[in-house]
Amino acid sequence: MFTAGLVKERVLTDKSFLPKLALSVLFFLFLTFLAGRFYVVVNKDVYPGVHMVMEFVGIIVAVCSSLMSWYDYKYKHELRVLILCLTFGGVALIEFAHAVSYLGMPDFITPNSVNKASTYWIIFNLLLSSGLVAAVFCGSKVKKVGQVTLLLTSFSLATLVLIVAVALFLPVLPPMYNPVAGSQTQIKVILEYVVIFLLLLAAAKLLQKKQVAKQEYYLCLALVLGALSEVAFTFYSNAYDVYNLLGHVFKVFSYAFIFKALSDEAVGMLYETNSKLTEQRELLAHANRQLQEQDRLKDEFLANTNHELRTPLSAIIAFTELLMDPAAGELNDLQKDYLNEINDSGKELLVRINGFLDLSKIAAGKTVVYKEEFLVAEFIEDIVRRMAPLFQNKGVVLETIPCPGGIKVLADKDKAGQVLTNLMSNALKFTSPNGIVIVEAGLEEAADSVNISVKDSGIGIDERDLEKIFNPFYQVDGAASRNFGGTGIGLTLAKKLVELNGGNITVSSRRSQGSVFTFTLPVAGRDILGEVF
C-alpha cells in the first residue's frame, strides 16, 4: 500500500545527488576530452546515415515528451508542463527539417546545404533552451488555459510556417556556416553560447532547491548535457568531424534524460493517485462497516422496541374488548363508539408494529420459515372470505379467478397469506368505490411455480417509480402518504417474505390505469422443509 509519505520517499533523491551529478558531468567531459585527443573527420559516405539515425532518435523522443507533457497538463494543469508540450512539439518539427536538410539527403523545399542544416539546428536549440528555462522558472504554477488543443495546433502551424520561411529566405539570413572556410561562422558560435547560458541558467535554478526530486535530477543532468552538446558544437571545424558527432550524441542523451524525468513524474503521479484511491477505499470500507453496525443496532432496536410496544398494545385491545362485553356492564352508544374507535386504532397500530417486527427479524436473520404443501384454491378462498367484508364496506367489487383445483404449492402458508393479505389491502386502499379488484392464480409456463396476481383499477403508479416501491419506507409521493396513510414497509415485507419462500414478486402499472402485483410460489413435489433465514 502506497501512502503519501511513501510516494514522497520514492521521488526524492538521497544526499548523494550532487556527487552523482558531478560524476556524470565528469564522464561526459572525459568523452569530450577523448574527442579532442583523437580528432578525426568521419567519412562523408558514413556520416549522413549515422547522423540521420541520431536525429530521428531525438525527434521520436521529442514527440513522446510532447505527448506525455500534453496528458500531464490535462491532469495537473501546471503551466510548466504546457510549455514543455509546446516546446518539444516545435523542436520535433524543426529538428526534422534540420535532419533532412543535410547534404546527401533529397532537397527539402530548397537545395540542401550545411548552412541550411546549421540554421535549423540553432533555431530549434534556441527554442528548446528558452522553453526549458521558462518551464523551470514557472515551477509548479497552475494555470488552466482554455482551448489548449487550438493553442497546440496554432503553435504547430506557426512552426511549420517558420520552417518554410527559413528555407525560402535562407540567402538573406545571417549565415551559420562558411562553405569557403569549411567552418561555422562567428554568429553561429555566439548563438551556441547563448544556448549554453540558457541551459546552465535553468540547471542553476534547479540546484537552488533544498530538496531535489528524482525527476529533477534527470532534468538537471539533461540540461548540463545539452550545454556540453553545444560546447562540442563550438569546437567543430568540419561538418563531419568527431566534435559534431559527439555533440549529436550528447543531444540524444539529453533528450533521453528529459524523457526519463517526465516518465518519473508521470509514475510519481500514478503512485500518488493510487495512494489516494487506496486511502479513500479504506475510508469508504470503514464507513461501510460503521453503517452496517448502525444498521444492525437499528434492527435490534426496532425488534426490541416493537416487541415491547406490542405487549401493552395487545393489553389495550384486550381490555377494550372486555369493556364492550355486556357482562362488564352497560355502555351508552357514545361510549361504545369510543371503544370501537380505540379497538380499531389499536388493531391497526398492532398490524403496523407486527410489520416492523417481521421486517426486523428478516434483517437480523431470525425469521423461521415452515414450508408445507397446501392447495392454492383453498388458500386464496380463505383469504378472500376474510377480506370480503372490507371490500363490501367500501363498495369495491372483489372477484377471484383461482387456478384449477388440485394444484399445490410448497411454502410457509402463514407468510404467503400475509403477502396476499398485504397486496389485497393495498389494492383496496388505492381503489375508489365502485372500482374492482381481481385475485387470479395460474401455473407458469414452466409449471414449476404458481402465479398469484392481485389486479386493481386504482390510482396506479408512474413507471419511473416501479423500481423503487419495494425499497424500505419508500412511498410514491407525499400526497399519497397523506391521503391513504401507510408506513412504506408493506411491499418491502411482502417482497422479502416471497423470496424466503423461494418465489419472486413483480409489478406492472401506469398512472390512473391501475396496478397488477404478481408473486410466485414453488409447486409442491419437493421435501417439506423447515428453514431459518
Secondary structure, 3 states (H helix, E strand, C coil): CCCHHHHHHHHECCCCHHHHHHHHHHHHHHHHHHHHHCCCECCCCCHHHHHHHHHHHHHHHHHHHHHHHHHHHHHHCEHHHHHHHHHHHHHHHHHHHHHCCCCCCCCCCCCCCHHHHHHHHHHHHHHHHHHHHHHHHHCCCECCCCCHHHHHHHHHHHHHHHHHHHHHCHHHCCCCEECCCCEECHHHHHHHHHHHHHHHHHHHHHHCCCCCEHHHHHHHHHHHHHHHHHHHHHHCCCCCEHHHHHHHHHHHHHHHHHHHHHHHHHHHHHHHHHHHHHHHHHHHHHHHHHHHHHHHHHHHHHHHHHHHHHHHHHHHHHHHHHHHCHHHCCCCHHHHHHHHHHHHHHHHHHHHHHHHHHHHHHHCCCCEEECEEEEHHHHHHHHHHHHHHHHHHHCCEEEEECCCCCCEEEECHHHHHHHHHHHHHHHHHCCCCCCEEEEEEEECCCCCEEEEEEEECCCCCCHHHCCCCCCCCCCCCHHHHHHHCCCCCHHHHHHHHHHHCCCCEEEEECCCCCEEEEEEEEECCCCCCEEEC
